[in-house]
Amino acid sequence: MSLDRSLLLPPSFEVASVILGSVLTVDSPDGTVALRITEVEAYHGSGDPGSHAFRGKTNRNAVMFGEPGHLYTYFTYGMHTCANVVCGPEGQASGCLLRAGEIIEGLELARSRRDTSRSDADLARGPARLTVAAGITLADGGADLASGRIRLELGGGVPEVATGPRTGVSGLGGTEEFPWRFWIPGDPTVSPYKAHSPKRHS
């Protein structure tokens, strides 16, 4: 089934609930891993102090300003890759961070990639774990989610959605003013909430 980009045209904080329950499929030479998205966070351009696009377009975030339905990847803490689904009309820099998912295909391959996981529910519980389990790398930035090795099949939403502040976001963007973390309540693959912890300087 091809990706209907029109469903991704609204701002990310409206699209987020549509992405929940959707299936992300990633092919690789080692095999295929598919996961059902159970948790996302919305980020919305210049009006969102938590967004990478808050201060405008750069080479790093250019994909966010492009056509919806592409993948925006970035490094965090200099070691982990995170992946986002670009949303909204071109020029608005809206995106949904894929925070957690349930592996529904390629379980053995995901286990081999995340061999420190204590349970299958833990394999993609968190944005960095999700990309490792799925086999997504920084080089996949810009990938068209309608075709190619990484594909998104929208599920049309889930019966119940929980919302709250985003995880680990500093400043105003991590407060109740931006309740843009969305998850399937009661799902065991959803990651635990963590408020931002400022670094201490000795």
Secondary structure, DSSP 4 states (H G I P E B T S, - for coil): ----GGGG-S-HHHHHHHHTT-EEEEEETTEEEEEEEEEEEEEEGGG-TTSTTTT---TTTGGGGS-SSBEEEEEETTTEEEEEEEESSTTS-EEEEEEEEEEEE-HHHHHHHTTT-SSGGGTTBSHHHHHHHHT--GGGTT-BTTSSSEEEE-----S--EEEPPTT--GGGGSTT---EEE-TT-TTSPPP----PPP--
